[in-house]
């Protein structure tokens, strides 16, 4: 039996991947109260970097205090945060793998009381539309929009200073950029809303600023056209995201990261709406990272059949939490350790974070490599 394309090398930006399985950005709440990654974070990512040439995308990371709004995810604006992340990137690079940072601003998804408590900030979004269960935001002013664009660029520079191989702009899942992209949140009538082009403007300007700051080869972006999470999903997302993808394509980004519709927030749904239109528009400009509740067989089918001949990287999320050697398990046909939601978000806890074992087969292989070295 010939080897799946999943296990062939691929260059993504400046990262020379040895296989086409990547780790998704996964929020785990293991930073301290100043949003500095705790020491266990380096161990967690190093474990998941153990198969050489693996691409890891970091958990979503706040670009600035006013972009935050939850306790204990990490940030990338302070010297202490940069130093904390440097330990993480060094640990990943020691395993001969790669790590890109996902840049995050919450917008209306923030907890208003946390924003107030941590810095006296107000809840802001594209418009004054709340989503179900969320607070009512104030629309960002023109000056604040321009400030945010600068904050993304500075955060990207900070990430590179911290040793990251690149950055991924979080344009998905109903956070700030998505709140501009989609008309379920964006009711503006100025140059930042009211039309396909105007709704796309903020995300595109952020991307251009990040490219100018760190280079196109170190910049990717994540989109989720069909996810209804946090009050998203336009009646017809295709014209909006067609335009966004066409404009992003001109920037020669390192990759486009797309969330298939089978992921809605935390639950799997049937993939009834395909992201093929984005893959067709991208047309080989650079690799596409594809996320969407993949299992080993569906991952192989995607690269070997559905998207044969295209540069597709399959992104695994929750299973990477419980299977630090996930790419090895997929290749060798070793069963996954099931994940347990009860341990996903336990703030500052090592249990259910760095405590999942490698497979016996992987440990035996590592021992054999060490013995022969």
Secondary structure, DSSP 8 states (H G I E B T S, - for coil): ----GGGS-EEETTEEESSSEEE-------B-TTS-B-HHHHHHHHHHT-STT-EEEEEEEESSGGG--SSS--BSSSHHHHHHHHHHHHHHHHTT-EEEEEEE--GGGS-HHHHHHHH----EESSS---TTS---EE--HHHHHHHHHHHHHHHHHHHHTT-SEEEEE--TTSHHHHHH-TTT----STTSSSHHHHHHHHHHHHHHHHHHH-GGGEEEEE-TT--GGG---TTHHHHHHHHHHHHHTTT-SEEEEE-TTEETTEE----S--HHHHHHHTTSSEEEEESS--HHHHHHIIIIITTTS-EEEEE-HHHHH-TTHHHHHHHT-------GGGTT-TT--TTTT-----HHHHHHHHHHHHH-
